[in-house]
Amino acid sequence: MDFKQRLYDLASIVDVALNKLLPPEDTYPQTIYKAMRYSIFGGGKRLRPILMVSTYEALNGNKEDVIPYACAIEMIHTYSLIHDDLPAMDNDDYRRGKLTNHKVFGDAMAILAGDALLNIATETMIKTALNNPNKHIKYLHAMNEIMTASGTFGMLSGQVVDIESERVQIDENTLNFMHSHKTGALITASVRAGAILGGTSKSQLEALTEFSKNLGLAFQIKDDILDIEGDESKLGKKVGSDQKNNKSTFPSVYGLDRSKEMVIQISQKAIDALEIFNNEGEFLRQLTYYLIKRES
């Protein structure tokens, strides 16, 4: 199957499942459900759920078993974006070409919408484990991966360092910590959770962990580059927000040219880690190439 068609099909499957999992907009009180759906269906790439599903399939799993967890990690990712855009955080007016959640629904409702998505994500994973008693240990291990990556040992600690690093000159170790946690943790959790649910071997899990850590880092460096020289019409938001907010980025620490070289080098490390999967890892390889060449 054509790679882009496969990408579209997986994203569509996730969208259908998300629509079923989230309460309809006319559920009382309607505002919170409208706010949640506004951001969930705001045009995201569905990268994290696609990574989870495709990793699961690489291990010969039936993707239907992993879809609820793929949706859960997309809800968690979306909650983090809603909160990131708030005035107290990055203070962004647009995301994916649309007004940010708080610009439409107000700060308070945006905070609650983010909280609600995190909560429904957790409920979804717990219910899935409870409904599959013969597989509940795998589901609980996968949930542990996802929730740990979302918390103070993962994404949240990266966000803390990001905030504390504004208007401060940081070293390379701090920059790597920030991005490997803020962005990389959920990407790694997507792959590892998919592997755990798919029944991975130790060597396969180690290879997939190496793949995902490098992919997450390359993805973030590419984001930093696009914030400098990306096309606003394709990005769906203004470029230069990192510089405006005095954020530490790979280009600000390493320079733009070196950052571009790093994207290629680190992406190649990710691809090399997939060698043990032979043809089963082909979609993940193509996805890596696609992400480093993306324009949004």
C-alpha positions as CSV (number, residue, x, y, z in Angstrom):
1,M,0.0,0.0,0.0
2,D,1.1,3.6,-0.7
3,F,2.7,5.1,2.4
4,K,0.6,8.3,2.4
5,Q,-2.6,6.3,1.9
6,R,-1.6,4.1,4.8
7,L,-0.9,7.2,6.9
8,Y,-4.3,8.6,6.0
9,D,-6.1,5.3,6.7
10,L,-4.5,4.9,10.2
11,A,-5.4,8.5,11.1
12,S,-8.9,8.0,9.9
13,I,-9.3,4.8,12.1
14,V,-8.1,6.8,15.1
15,D,-10.5,9.7,14.3
16,V,-13.5,7.3,14.1
17,A,-12.5,5.7,17.5
18,L,-12.0,9.1,19.2
19,N,-15.4,10.2,18.0
20,K,-17.0,7.2,19.7
21,L,-15.0,7.6,22.9
22,L,-15.7,11.3,23.5
23,P,-19.2,12.3,24.6
24,P,-21.2,14.1,21.9
25,E,-21.3,17.9,21.9
26,D,-24.9,18.0,23.0
27,T,-24.1,16.2,26.3
28,Y,-24.8,18.4,29.3
29,P,-22.9,20.6,30.1
30,Q,-22.2,21.1,26.4
31,T,-19.4,23.7,26.6
32,I,-16.8,21.3,28.0
33,Y,-17.5,18.6,25.4
34,K,-17.4,21.2,22.6
35,A,-14.1,22.5,23.9
36,M,-12.6,19.0,24.1
37,R,-13.8,18.1,20.6
38,Y,-12.6,21.4,19.2
39,S,-9.0,20.6,20.0
40,I,-9.1,16.8,19.4
41,F,-10.5,17.3,15.9
42,G,-8.4,20.3,15.2
43,G,-6.2,18.8,12.5
44,G,-3.5,16.9,14.3
45,K,-1.1,14.5,12.6
46,R,-2.1,11.6,14.9
47,L,1.6,10.8,15.0
48,R,1.6,9.2,18.5
49,P,-1.4,6.8,17.9
50,I,0.0,6.0,14.4
51,L,3.3,5.1,16.0
52,M,1.6,2.9,18.6
53,V,-0.6,1.1,16.0
54,S,2.2,0.6,13.5
55,T,4.6,-0.7,16.2
56,Y,1.9,-3.2,17.3
57,E,1.3,-4.3,13.7
58,A,5.0,-4.8,13.2
59,L,4.8,-7.5,15.9
60,N,1.9,-9.2,14.1
61,G,-0.8,-7.8,16.3
62,N,-4.5,-7.1,15.4
63,K,-4.7,-3.3,15.5
64,E,-8.2,-3.3,16.9
65,D,-6.8,-4.4,20.3
66,V,-4.5,-1.3,20.5
67,I,-6.9,1.4,19.2
68,P,-8.3,2.5,22.6
69,Y,-4.8,3.0,24.0
70,A,-3.8,4.8,20.8
71,C,-6.7,7.2,21.3
72,A,-5.8,7.6,24.9
73,I,-2.3,8.9,24.1
74,E,-3.7,11.3,21.5
75,M,-6.1,12.7,24.2
76,I,-3.1,13.2,26.5
77,H,-1.1,14.9,23.8
78,T,-4.0,17.2,23.0
79,Y,-4.5,18.1,26.6
80,S,-0.8,19.1,26.8
81,L,-1.2,21.3,23.7
82,I,-4.3,23.1,25.1
83,H,-2.4,23.9,28.3
84,D,0.8,24.8,26.5
85,D,-1.1,27.5,24.5
86,L,-2.5,29.2,27.6
87,P,-1.3,32.7,28.5
88,A,0.5,31.4,31.5
89,M,2.5,29.0,29.3
90,D,3.4,29.8,25.7
91,N,0.5,32.3,25.1
92,D,-0.2,31.2,21.6
93,D,-3.3,32.5,19.6
94,Y,-3.3,29.9,16.8
95,R,-2.7,26.2,16.5
96,R,-3.0,24.2,13.2
97,G,-4.5,27.3,11.6
98,K,-7.3,27.7,14.1
99,L,-7.7,29.9,17.2
100,T,-6.3,28.1,20.2
101,N,-8.8,26.6,22.7
102,H,-8.6,29.4,25.3
103,K,-9.2,32.0,22.6
104,V,-12.5,30.3,21.7
105,F,-13.7,29.0,25.1
106,G,-11.8,31.1,27.6
107,D,-8.9,30.2,29.9
108,A,-11.0,28.4,32.5
109,M,-12.8,26.2,30.1
110,A,-9.5,25.4,28.2
111,I,-7.9,24.3,31.5
112,L,-11.0,22.1,32.2
113,A,-11.0,20.7,28.7
114,G,-7.4,19.7,29.1
115,D,-8.1,18.1,32.5
116,A,-11.1,16.3,31.1
117,L,-9.1,14.8,28.2
118,L,-6.4,13.5,30.5
119,N,-9.1,12.0,32.7
120,I,-11.0,10.3,29.9
121,A,-7.7,8.9,28.5
122,T,-7.1,7.3,31.9
123,E,-10.6,6.0,32.1
124,T,-10.3,4.5,28.6
125,M,-7.1,2.6,29.4
126,I,-8.6,1.3,32.7
127,K,-11.8,0.1,31.1
128,T,-9.9,-1.6,28.3
129,A,-7.8,-3.5,30.8
130,L,-10.9,-4.5,32.8
131,N,-12.7,-5.6,29.7
132,N,-9.8,-7.9,28.7
133,P,-9.0,-9.9,31.8
134,N,-6.9,-12.4,29.8
135,K,-4.7,-9.5,28.6
136,H,-5.0,-7.1,31.6
137,I,-1.3,-7.4,32.7
138,K,-0.1,-6.3,29.2
139,Y,-2.6,-3.4,29.3
140,L,-1.5,-2.3,32.7
141,H,2.1,-2.4,31.7
142,A,1.3,-0.3,28.7
143,M,-0.7,2.1,30.8
144,N,2.2,2.5,33.2
145,E,4.5,3.4,30.2
146,I,2.0,6.1,29.1
147,M,1.2,7.6,32.4
148,T,4.8,7.7,33.5
149,A,5.8,9.4,30.2
150,S,3.0,12.0,30.8
151,G,4.0,12.9,34.4
152,T,6.9,14.4,36.3
153,F,9.3,11.7,35.1
154,G,8.4,12.5,31.5
155,M,6.5,15.3,29.7
156,L,5.8,17.5,32.7
157,S,9.4,17.7,33.8
158,G,10.3,18.7,30.3
159,Q,7.7,21.5,30.4
160,V,9.0,22.7,33.8
161,V,12.5,23.0,32.4
162,D,11.2,24.7,29.3
163,I,9.5,27.4,31.4
164,E,12.4,27.8,33.7
165,S,14.8,28.1,30.7
166,E,13.1,31.2,29.2
167,R,15.5,34.1,29.0
168,V,18.3,31.9,30.4
169,Q,21.3,30.5,28.6
170,I,21.2,26.8,29.1
171,D,23.8,24.1,28.3
172,E,23.5,21.2,25.9
173,N,22.6,18.7,28.7
174,T,19.7,20.8,29.9
175,L,18.4,21.3,26.3
176,N,18.6,17.5,25.6
177,F,16.8,16.8,28.9
178,M,14.1,19.3,28.1
179,H,13.3,18.0,24.7
180,S,13.7,14.3,25.4
181,H,11.1,14.7,28.1
182,K,8.7,17.4,26.8
183,T,8.4,15.9,23.3
184,G,10.3,12.6,23.3
185,A,8.7,10.9,26.3
186,L,5.3,10.5,24.8
187,I,6.7,9.5,21.4
188,T,8.8,6.8,23.2
189,A,5.8,5.7,25.2
190,S,3.7,5.4,22.1
191,V,6.2,2.9,20.6
192,R,7.0,1.0,23.8
193,A,3.3,0.7,24.7
194,G,2.5,-0.6,21.2
195,A,5.4,-3.1,21.6
196,I,4.3,-4.3,25.0
197,L,0.7,-4.8,23.8
198,G,2.0,-6.6,20.7
199,G,4.0,-9.1,22.7
200,T,7.6,-7.9,22.2
201,S,10.8,-9.7,23.0
202,K,13.5,-8.0,25.1
203,S,15.7,-7.4,22.0
204,Q,12.8,-6.0,20.0
205,L,11.8,-3.7,22.9
206,E,15.4,-2.4,23.2
207,A,15.6,-1.7,19.5
208,L,12.2,0.0,19.4
209,T,13.2,2.1,22.4
210,E,16.4,3.2,20.7
211,F,14.3,4.0,17.5
212,S,11.7,6.1,19.4
213,K,14.2,8.1,21.5
214,N,16.1,9.2,18.4
215,L,12.8,9.8,16.4
216,G,11.5,12.0,19.2
217,L,14.7,14.0,19.4
218,A,14.8,14.5,15.6
219,F,11.2,15.4,15.6
220,Q,11.7,18.2,18.1
221,I,14.8,19.6,16.4
222,K,12.8,19.7,13.2
223,D,10.1,21.6,15.0
224,D,12.6,24.1,16.3
225,I,13.9,24.6,12.7
226,L,10.4,25.1,11.3
227,D,9.7,27.8,14.0
228,I,12.5,29.8,12.3
229,E,12.0,29.2,8.6
230,G,8.7,27.3,8.2
231,D,5.8,28.5,6.0
232,E,3.1,29.9,8.3
233,S,0.4,28.9,5.9
234,K,1.5,25.3,6.2
235,L,2.3,25.4,9.9
236,G,-1.0,26.9,10.8
237,K,0.6,29.3,13.3
238,K,3.1,32.1,13.4
239,V,6.8,31.3,13.1
240,G,9.3,32.9,15.5
241,S,7.3,32.2,18.7
242,D,10.3,30.5,20.3
243,Q,12.5,33.6,19.7
244,K,9.7,35.9,20.9
245,N,9.3,34.0,24.1
246,N,13.1,33.7,24.5
247,K,13.0,30.0,24.5
248,S,16.1,27.8,24.4
249,T,16.0,25.7,21.2
250,F,18.5,23.6,19.2
251,P,19.1,26.4,16.7
252,S,19.7,28.9,19.5
253,V,22.3,26.5,21.1
254,Y,23.8,24.8,18.1
255,G,23.0,27.1,15.2
256,L,20.6,26.5,12.3
257,D,23.0,24.7,10.0
258,R,24.2,22.3,12.7
259,S,20.6,21.6,13.8
260,K,19.7,20.6,10.2
261,E,22.7,18.2,10.2
262,M,21.6,16.8,13.6
263,V,18.1,16.0,12.3
264,I,19.5,13.9,9.5
265,Q,22.1,12.1,11.7
266,I,19.7,11.4,14.6
267,S,17.0,10.2,12.2
268,Q,19.4,7.8,10.6
269,K,20.1,6.4,14.1
270,A,16.4,5.8,14.5
271,I,16.2,4.0,11.1
272,D,19.3,1.9,11.9
273,A,17.6,0.7,15.2
274,L,14.9,-0.9,13.1
275,E,17.2,-3.3,11.3
276,I,16.1,-6.4,13.3
277,F,12.5,-6.0,12.0
278,N,13.4,-6.4,8.3
279,N,10.3,-5.8,6.2
280,E,8.0,-5.5,9.2
281,G,9.7,-2.2,10.1
282,E,9.3,-0.6,6.7
283,F,6.3,1.6,7.6
284,L,8.2,2.9,10.6
285,R,11.2,3.7,8.4
286,Q,9.1,5.5,5.9
287,L,7.4,7.4,8.7
288,T,10.8,8.6,9.9
289,Y,11.8,9.9,6.5
290,Y,8.4,11.6,6.2
291,L,8.7,13.4,9.5
292,I,12.2,14.8,8.9
293,K,11.1,16.2,5.5
294,R,7.8,17.6,6.7
295,E,6.9,21.3,6.3
296,S,4.4,21.5,9.1
